[in-house]
Amino acid sequence: MRAQAKTTVHFDNNSFNAYAPPISPPRVMGMQVEAVLFDLFNTLIIVESGDAFYMPALQKLHKTLTQNNINIPFEDFKNVYFKVRDKLYADAAQRLEEPHFNTRISRTLQEFSIDLQPQHPTIIKATNIFCNEFLKHTHPDPEAKAVLQELRKTFKLGIVSNFAIPQCVHKLLKKHRMNQYFQTVIISAAINKRKPSPIIFQKALQNLDSPPSKTVYVGDTPTTDIQGAHNTGIKAILINRPPLFEDGTQHTQQPQKQHPKPHPDYTIQSLTELPSLLKKT
């Protein structure tokens, strides 16, 4: 791994506003940034057309099961699947855990007295079919690759994402030739911990050998991205996007509207703002 240059970003009144430092600024006013962590969906990768992909993906998943002699009418399967999914979502919100998508299928089939474990080849195949349909509805933010190319010259880069199909994320990054930019990719279902738990962030920090005090996180969701980063002692940058939908492969928003949303250290409107923001001293 090549040596990484260190760049200082200064904070004014607990915001992430970069400014020219005075002579001999106090250490509390600045931080040396070594690493930049990113959320994935709605930050670097845009999911097209809201949840339009979902029913075609679920239908193809169901067809795969039918082709493997699991004969359940689609409407019955769909109704039970959503009940199982929503129960898993509720449990995930309480425990900050992320069961693999395979578990969703396995538990749905159990409701029909079909006992297939999450690692059964048929379930793995059905999950991959769902993933392939989902990938058709994604594209990188138009500025993402240029920004990542610029940032990796100076910083160690990583991804911390909530998603129930880890292998789908790696396939997606490879499809868009974005895997080359990241030294670590941590997906919630791979470690059964989801944002805003600090555990998923700590795993990325360990892999990058970077302390929280020298790391920033960029994401689009206050309740998972901003809160999770702050739970870990990491400064957080919010990219201002429309809220992402509940898509069935990630649980992006917590049902805690009664609580105030955590405040980011800085807010940006576009990824193109990041290089100049992080390199100002």
DOVODO-363323 format. One line per 3 residues: number of its first residue (from 0); their letters; for each residue x, y, z of N, C-alpha, C. Coordinates in steps of 0.2 Angstrom, whole numbers, plus 5000, padded with zeros to 4 digits. Example, Ala and Ser with C-alpha at 12.3 -4.5 7.8 and 13.67 -1.06 7.14 Angstrom:
DOVODO-363323
0) as) 5066,4972,5039,5062,4978,5039,5066,4984,5039 ~ 5064,4989,5035,5068,4995,5036,5064,5000,5039
end
This chain:
DOVODO-363323
0) mra) 5004,4994,5000,5000,5000,5000,5004,5006,5000 ~ 5003,5011,4995,5007,5017,4995,5006,5021,5001 ~ 5011,5025,5003,5010,5030,5008,5004,5035,5006
3) qak) 5000,5037,5011,4995,5042,5010,4997,5049,5013 ~ 4996,5054,5009,4997,5061,5011,4992,5063,5016 ~ 4993,5067,5021,4989,5069,5026,4987,5077,5024
6) ttv) 4980,5078,5024,4978,5084,5023,4973,5087,5029 ~ 4974,5093,5030,4970,5096,5036,4964,5099,5034 ~ 4959,5098,5037,4952,5101,5036,4951,5104,5043
9) hfd) 4949,5111,5043,4948,5114,5049,4940,5115,5050 ~ 4938,5115,5056,4931,5116,5058,4930,5122,5062 ~ 4924,5126,5060,4922,5132,5063,4916,5131,5066
12) nns) 4915,5132,5073,4909,5132,5077,4906,5125,5075 ~ 4910,5120,5076,4907,5113,5075,4904,5111,5068 ~ 4905,5115,5063,4903,5113,5057,4910,5111,5053
15) fna) 4909,5109,5047,4914,5107,5043,4916,5112,5038 ~ 4915,5118,5039,4917,5124,5035,4925,5125,5035 ~ 4928,5123,5029,4935,5124,5028,4937,5132,5028
18) yap) 4942,5134,5031,4944,5141,5031,4952,5141,5031 ~ 4955,5147,5029,4962,5148,5030,4964,5148,5037 ~ 4968,5144,5040,4970,5144,5047,4974,5150,5049
21) pis) 4973,5152,5055,4977,5158,5058,4984,5155,5059 ~ 4989,5159,5061,4995,5157,5063,4995,5153,5069 ~ 4998,5147,5069,4998,5142,5074,4991,5141,5077
24) ppr) 4987,5138,5073,4980,5137,5076,4980,5132,5081 ~ 4976,5132,5086,4975,5127,5091,4974,5120,5088 ~ 4976,5115,5090,4975,5108,5088,4967,5106,5087
27) vmg) 4964,5109,5092,4957,5107,5093,4953,5110,5087 ~ 4956,5115,5083,4952,5118,5078,4953,5114,5071 ~ 4957,5109,5071,4958,5106,5065,4959,5098,5065
30) mqv) 4959,5095,5060,4960,5087,5060,4964,5085,5054 ~ 4968,5080,5054,4972,5078,5049,4968,5072,5046 ~ 4966,5073,5039,4962,5068,5036,4966,5063,5032
33) eav) 4965,5056,5034,4969,5051,5031,4964,5047,5026 ~ 4958,5046,5029,4953,5042,5025,4947,5045,5024 ~ 4943,5043,5019,4937,5045,5017,4932,5039,5016
36) lfd) 4927,5038,5020,4922,5032,5020,4916,5035,5016 ~ 4913,5031,5012,4907,5032,5009,4901,5028,5010 ~ 4895,5030,5011,4889,5026,5010,4889,5024,5002
39) lfn) 4885,5019,5000,4885,5017,4993,4879,5020,4990 ~ 4873,5017,4992,4867,5019,4988,4864,5026,4990 ~ 4863,5029,4984,4860,5036,4984,4866,5041,4986
42) tli) 4872,5039,4987,4878,5043,4988,4882,5042,4982 ~ 4885,5036,4981,4889,5035,4975,4885,5031,4969 ~ 4881,5027,4971,4876,5023,4966,4869,5026,4967
45) ive) 4866,5027,4961,4859,5030,4961,4855,5024,4959 ~ 4850,5022,4962,4845,5017,4961,4839,5021,4957 ~ 4838,5019,4950,4834,5022,4946,4826,5020,4947
48) sgd) 4822,5025,4946,4815,5024,4946,4812,5022,4952 ~ 4815,5024,4958,4812,5022,4964,4813,5015,4965 ~ 4807,5012,4967,4807,5004,4968,4804,5001,4962
51) afy) 4804,5003,4956,4801,5000,4950,4804,4993,4949 ~ 4811,4992,4951,4814,4986,4950,4811,4980,4954 ~ 4808,4982,4960,4806,4977,4965,4802,4971,4963
54) mpa) 4796,4973,4960,4792,4967,4958,4795,4963,4952 ~ 4798,4966,4947,4801,4961,4942,4806,4957,4945 ~ 4810,4960,4950,4815,4956,4954,4812,4950,4958
57) lqk) 4807,4952,4961,4803,4947,4965,4800,4941,4961 ~ 4797,4943,4955,4794,4938,4951,4800,4934,4948 ~ 4805,4936,4946,4811,4932,4943,4813,4927,4949
60) lhk) 4814,4930,4955,4816,4926,4961,4811,4920,4961 ~ 4804,4922,4961,4799,4916,4962,4799,4911,4956 ~ 4801,4914,4950,4801,4909,4944,4807,4904,4945
63) tlt) 4813,4907,4948,4818,4902,4950,4816,4897,4954 ~ 4813,4899,4960,4810,4894,4964,4806,4888,4961 ~ 4801,4891,4957,4797,4886,4953,4801,4882,4949
66) qnn) 4806,4884,4945,4810,4880,4941,4814,4875,4945 ~ 4814,4876,4952,4817,4871,4956,4812,4867,4960 ~ 4806,4866,4957,4801,4862,4960,4798,4864,4967
69) ini) 4798,4871,4968,4795,4874,4973,4789,4878,4971 ~ 4783,4875,4971,4777,4877,4968,4772,4881,4973 ~ 4773,4887,4973,4769,4892,4977,4766,4897,4973
72) pfe) 4760,4898,4973,4757,4904,4968,4760,4910,4970 ~ 4762,4914,4965,4766,4920,4966,4763,4925,4971 ~ 4756,4926,4971,4753,4931,4975,4753,4928,4983
75) dfk) 4753,4922,4984,4754,4919,4990,4761,4920,4993 ~ 4766,4919,4988,4773,4920,4990,4774,4927,4992 ~ 4772,4931,4987,4773,4938,4988,4771,4941,4995
78) nvy) 4764,4939,4997,4761,4942,5003,4765,4939,5009 ~ 4767,4933,5009,4771,4930,5015,4778,4933,5015 ~ 4781,4934,5009,4788,4937,5009,4788,4944,5012
81) fkv) 4783,4948,5010,4783,4955,5013,4782,4955,5021 ~ 4778,4950,5023,4777,4950,5030,4784,4948,5034 ~ 4787,4943,5031,4794,4941,5033,4799,4946,5033
84) rdk) 4799,4950,5027,4804,4955,5026,4803,4961,5032 ~ 4796,4963,5033,4795,4968,5037,4797,4966,5044 ~ 4795,4960,5046,4797,4957,5053,4805,4958,5054
87) lya) 4809,4956,5049,4816,4956,5049,4818,4964,5049 ~ 4815,4968,5046,4816,4975,5046,4816,4978,5053 ~ 4810,4976,5057,4809,4978,5063,4814,4976,5068
90) daa) 4816,4969,5067,4821,4966,5072,4828,4970,5070 ~ 4829,4971,5064,4836,4975,5062,4836,4982,5066 ~ 4830,4985,5066,4830,4992,5069,4832,4992,5076
93) qrl) 4829,4986,5079,4831,4986,5086,4838,4983,5088 ~ 4840,4979,5084,4846,4975,5086,4852,4978,5082 ~ 4851,4982,5077,4856,4984,5072,4860,4979,5069
96) eep) 4856,4973,5067,4859,4968,5064,4856,4967,5057 ~ 4860,4964,5052,4858,4963,5045,4858,4956,5043 ~ 4853,4952,5044,4853,4945,5041,4853,4945,5033
99) hfn) 4857,4941,5031,4858,4940,5023,4851,4939,5020 ~ 4850,4942,5014,4844,4941,5010,4842,4934,5009 ~ 4847,4929,5009,4845,4922,5009,4840,4920,5015
102) tri) 4841,4923,5021,4837,4922,5026,4830,4924,5025 ~ 4829,4929,5021,4822,4931,5020,4818,4926,5016 ~ 4822,4923,5011,4819,4918,5007,4818,4912,5011
105) srt) 4823,4910,5015,4822,4904,5019,4816,4904,5023 ~ 4815,4910,5027,4810,4910,5032,4803,4911,5028 ~ 4803,4914,5022,4797,4914,5018,4795,4907,5017
108) lqe) 4799,4903,5014,4798,4896,5012,4795,4892,5018 ~ 4798,4893,5024,4796,4890,5030,4789,4891,5032 ~ 4786,4896,5030,4779,4898,5031,4775,4893,5027
111) fsi) 4778,4890,5022,4774,4886,5018,4776,4878,5019 ~ 4780,4877,5025,4782,4871,5027,4787,4868,5022 ~ 4791,4872,5019,4797,4870,5015,4803,4872,5019
114) dlq) 4807,4867,5021,4813,4869,5025,4819,4869,5021 ~ 4821,4874,5018,4828,4875,5015,4832,4880,5019 ~ 4838,4879,5021,4842,4883,5024,4845,4889,5020
117) pqh) 4847,4894,5023,4849,4900,5019,4854,4899,5014 ~ 4859,4894,5015,4864,4892,5011,4863,4886,5006 ~ 4856,4885,5005,4854,4880,5000,4855,4882,4993
120) pti) 4858,4878,4989,4859,4881,4982,4854,4884,4978 ~ 4848,4882,4980,4842,4885,4976,4841,4892,4979 ~ 4841,4893,4985,4840,4900,4988,4846,4904,4986
123) ika) 4852,4902,4986,4858,4906,4983,4856,4908,4976 ~ 4854,4903,4972,4853,4905,4965,4847,4910,4965 ~ 4842,4910,4969,4836,4914,4968,4838,4921,4971
126) tni) 4843,4922,4976,4845,4928,4978,4849,4931,4972 ~ 4853,4927,4969,4857,4930,4963,4853,4933,4958 ~ 4847,4929,4956,4843,4932,4951,4840,4938,4953
129) fcn) 4838,4939,4959,4835,4945,4962,4841,4951,4961 ~ 4847,4949,4963,4852,4954,4963,4853,4956,4955 ~ 4853,4952,4951,4854,4953,4944,4849,4958,4941
132) efl) 4843,4957,4943,4838,4962,4941,4839,4969,4944 ~ 4840,4969,4950,4842,4975,4954,4847,4979,4950 ~ 4853,4976,4948,4858,4979,4945,4856,4983,4939
135) kht) 4851,4980,4935,4849,4984,4929,4846,4991,4931 ~ 4845,4992,4937,4842,4998,4939,4846,5003,4942 ~ 4853,5002,4942,4858,5006,4945,4862,5009,4941
138) hpd) 4865,5015,4943,4870,5018,4939,4874,5023,4944 ~ 4881,5024,4942,4885,5028,4947,4882,5035,4946 ~ 4883,5039,4951,4882,5046,4951,4887,5049,4945
141) pea) 4884,5053,4941,4888,5055,4935,4895,5058,4937 ~ 4896,5061,4943,4902,5064,4945,4907,5059,4950 ~ 4904,5053,4951,4907,5049,4956,4914,5047,4954
144) kav) 4915,5044,4948,4921,5041,4946,4927,5046,4946 ~ 4925,5052,4943,4930,5058,4943,4932,5060,4950 ~ 4927,5060,4954,4929,5062,4961,4933,5057,4965
147) lqe) 4931,5051,4964,4935,5045,4967,4942,5045,4965 ~ 4943,5046,4958,4949,5046,4955,4954,5051,4958 ~ 4951,5057,4959,4955,5063,4962,4956,5062,4970
150) lrk) 4951,5059,4973,4952,5058,4980,4957,5053,4982 ~ 4958,5047,4978,4962,5042,4980,4969,5044,4979 ~ 4971,5049,4976,4978,5052,4976,4980,5054,4982
153) tfk) 4976,5056,4987,4978,5058,4993,4975,5054,4999 ~ 4969,5051,4998,4966,5048,5004,4965,5041,5003 ~ 4965,5037,5009,4963,5030,5008,4955,5030,5008
156) lgi) 4952,5026,5004,4945,5026,5003,4942,5020,5004 ~ 4936,5020,5007,4932,5014,5009,4924,5015,5008 ~ 4921,5010,5008,4913,5010,5008,4911,5006,5014
159) vsn) 4906,5009,5017,4902,5006,5023,4895,5007,5021 ~ 4891,5001,5020,4885,5001,5017,4880,4996,5020 ~ 4874,4998,5021,4869,4994,5023,4866,4990,5017
162) fai) 4866,4984,5017,4864,4980,5011,4863,4973,5013 ~ 4858,4970,5011,4857,4963,5013,4860,4957,5008 ~ 4863,4960,5003,4866,4955,4998,4873,4957,4997
165) pqc) 4878,4956,5001,4885,4958,5000,4888,4957,4993 ~ 4887,4951,4991,4890,4949,4984,4887,4953,4979 ~ 4881,4956,4979,4878,4960,4974,4881,4967,4974
168) vhk) 4884,4969,4980,4887,4975,4980,4894,4975,4976 ~ 4898,4969,4978,4904,4968,4974,4903,4967,4967 ~ 4898,4964,4965,4896,4963,4958,4894,4970,4954
171) llk) 4891,4974,4958,4889,4981,4956,4895,4985,4955 ~ 4900,4985,4960,4906,4989,4959,4910,4987,4953 ~ 4910,4980,4952,4914,4978,4947,4911,4980,4940
174) khr) 4905,4979,4940,4901,4981,4934,4902,4988,4932 ~ 4903,4993,4936,4904,5000,4935,4911,5002,4935 ~ 4915,4997,4936,4923,4998,4937,4924,5003,4942
177) mnq) 4921,5002,4948,4922,5006,4954,4926,5003,4959 ~ 4927,4996,4959,4930,4993,4964,4937,4995,4965 ~ 4940,4997,4960,4948,4999,4960,4949,5005,4964
180) yfq) 4944,5009,4966,4945,5015,4970,4945,5013,4978 ~ 4943,5008,4980,4942,5007,4987,4947,5001,4990 ~ 4949,5003,4996,4954,4998,4999,4950,4994,5004
183) tvi) 4944,4996,5006,4940,4991,5010,4932,4993,5008 ~ 4928,4987,5008,4921,4988,5007,4918,4984,5012 ~ 4914,4987,5016,4911,4983,5022,4903,4984,5021
186) isa) 4900,4978,5020,4893,4978,5019,4890,4974,5025 ~ 4884,4977,5027,4881,4975,5034,4880,4968,5034 ~ 4877,4965,5029,4875,4958,5029,4881,4953,5029
189) ain) 4887,4956,5028,4893,4952,5028,4895,4951,5035 ~ 4893,4956,5039,4896,4955,5046,4890,4955,5051 ~ 4884,4955,5049,4878,4955,5053,4877,4961,5057
192) krk) 4880,4967,5055,4879,4973,5059,4878,4979,5054 ~ 4873,4983,5056,4871,4988,5051,4872,4995,5054 ~ 4873,5000,5050,4873,5007,5052,4866,5008,5056
195) psp) 4866,5012,5061,4871,5016,5064,4876,5013,5069 ~ 4876,5007,5070,4880,5003,5074,4888,5005,5073 ~ 4891,5007,5078,4898,5009,5077,4903,5003,5075
198) iif) 4900,4997,5076,4904,4991,5074,4906,4991,5067 ~ 4901,4992,5062,4902,4992,5055,4907,4997,5053 ~ 4907,5003,5056,4912,5008,5055,4919,5006,5057
201) qka) 4919,5003,5063,4926,5001,5066,4929,4996,5062 ~ 4925,4992,5059,4928,4987,5054,4932,4990,5049 ~ 4929,4995,5046,4932,4999,5040,4938,5002,5042
204) lqn) 4938,5005,5048,4944,5009,5051,4949,5004,5052 ~ 4948,4998,5055,4953,4993,5056,4956,4991,5049 ~ 4952,4990,5044,4955,4988,5038,4959,4994,5034
207) lds) 4958,5000,5036,4961,5005,5033,4967,5008,5037 ~ 4967,5005,5043,4972,5007,5048,4972,5015,5049 ~ 4966,5017,5050,4965,5024,5051,4960,5026,5057
210) pps) 4962,5030,5062,4958,5031,5068,4952,5036,5066 ~ 4947,5036,5070,4941,5040,5069,4943,5047,5068 ~ 4948,5050,5072,4949,5057,5072,4952,5059,5065
213) ktv) 4954,5054,5061,4958,5056,5055,4954,5053,5049 ~ 4947,5052,5050,4943,5049,5045,4936,5054,5044 ~ 4934,5054,5038,4927,5057,5037,4923,5052,5034
216) yvg) 4916,5053,5034,4911,5049,5031,4906,5053,5027 ~ 4905,5051,5021,4900,5054,5017,4894,5050,5016 ~ 4888,5052,5017,4882,5048,5016,4876,5053,5015
219) dtp) 4870,5050,5014,4864,5054,5012,4859,5053,5017 ~ 4859,5049,5022,4854,5048,5027,4856,5050,5034 ~ 4853,5055,5037,4855,5057,5044,4854,5051,5049
222) ttd) 4849,5047,5049,4848,5042,5055,4853,5036,5054 ~ 4856,5035,5049,4860,5029,5048,4867,5032,5047 ~ 4868,5036,5042,4875,5038,5040,4878,5043,5045
225) iqg) 4874,5049,5046,4877,5054,5051,4877,5051,5058 ~ 4872,5048,5060,4872,5046,5067,4877,5040,5068 ~ 4878,5036,5063,4883,5030,5064,4890,5033,5064
228) ahn) 4891,5038,5060,4898,5041,5060,4899,5044,5066 ~ 4895,5048,5069,4896,5051,5075,4896,5046,5081 ~ 4892,5041,5081,4893,5036,5086,4900,5033,5086
231) tgi) 4904,5033,5081,4910,5031,5080,4916,5036,5081 ~ 4914,5042,5082,4919,5048,5083,4921,5050,5076 ~ 4918,5049,5071,4920,5051,5064,4916,5057,5062
234) kai) 4919,5062,5059,4916,5068,5056,4911,5066,5050 ~ 4905,5069,5049,4901,5066,5044,4899,5072,5040 ~ 4899,5070,5033,4897,5075,5028,4890,5072,5025
237) lin) 4885,5076,5025,4879,5074,5022,4878,5077,5015 ~ 4877,5072,5010,4876,5074,5003,4868,5075,5003 ~ 4866,5080,5000,4859,5082,5001,4855,5079,4995
240) rpp) 4852,5073,4996,4848,5069,4991,4841,5068,4993 ~ 4836,5067,4988,4830,5065,4990,4830,5058,4994 ~ 4826,5057,4999,4826,5051,5003,4826,5045,4999
243) lfe) 4830,5040,5001,4830,5034,4997,4824,5029,5000 ~ 4821,5026,4995,4815,5021,4997,4817,5015,5001 ~ 4812,5012,5004,4813,5005,5007,4813,5000,5001
246) dgt) 4819,4998,4999,4819,4994,4993,4819,4986,4994 ~ 4819,4984,5000,4819,4977,5001,4826,4974,5001 ~ 4831,4977,4999,4838,4974,5000,4842,4978,5005
249) qht) 4839,4984,5007,4843,4988,5012,4837,4991,5016 ~ 4839,4993,5022,4834,4996,5026,4837,5003,5028 ~ 4835,5008,5024,4839,5014,5024,4837,5019,5029
252) qqp) 4831,5019,5032,4829,5023,5037,4826,5020,5043 ~ 4827,5023,5049,4825,5020,5055,4818,5023,5057 ~ 4813,5020,5060,4807,5023,5061,4807,5026,5068
255) qkq) 4811,5032,5068,4812,5036,5074,4811,5043,5073 ~ 4805,5044,5070,4804,5051,5068,4802,5056,5074 ~ 4801,5053,5080,4800,5057,5085,4806,5060,5088
258) hpk) 4812,5057,5086,4818,5060,5088,4821,5065,5083 ~ 4824,5070,5085,4827,5075,5081,4833,5071,5077 ~ 4833,5073,5070,4838,5070,5066,4845,5073,5068
261) php) 4850,5069,5068,4857,5071,5069,4859,5076,5064 ~ 4863,5081,5066,4866,5086,5062,4873,5084,5059 ~ 4874,5084,5052,4880,5083,5049,4885,5089,5051
264) dyt) 4891,5087,5051,4897,5092,5052,4897,5097,5046 ~ 4895,5094,5040,4895,5098,5034,4890,5095,5029 ~ 4887,5100,5025,4882,5097,5020,4884,5099,5013
267) iqs) 4884,5095,5008,4886,5096,5001,4880,5095,4997 ~ 4880,5098,4991,4874,5096,4986,4877,5092,4981 ~ 4883,5091,4980,4886,5087,4974,4893,5084,4977
270) lte) 4894,5078,4974,4901,5075,4975,4906,5079,4973 ~ 4905,5083,4968,4911,5088,4965,4913,5092,4971 ~ 4910,5094,4976,4912,5098,4981,4917,5095,4986
273) lps) 4918,5088,4986,4922,5085,4991,4930,5086,4990 ~ 4932,5086,4984,4940,5087,4983,4942,5094,4986 ~ 4939,5099,4984,4941,5105,4987,4940,5106,4994
276) llk) 4934,5103,4996,4932,5104,5003,4938,5100,5008 ~ 4940,5094,5006,4944,5090,5010,4951,5093,5009 ~ 4953,5096,5004,4960,5098,5003,4961,5106,5005
279) kt) 4956,5109,5007,4957,5116,5010,4960,5115,5017 ~ 4965,5120,5018,4968,5120,5025,4967,5127,5028
end
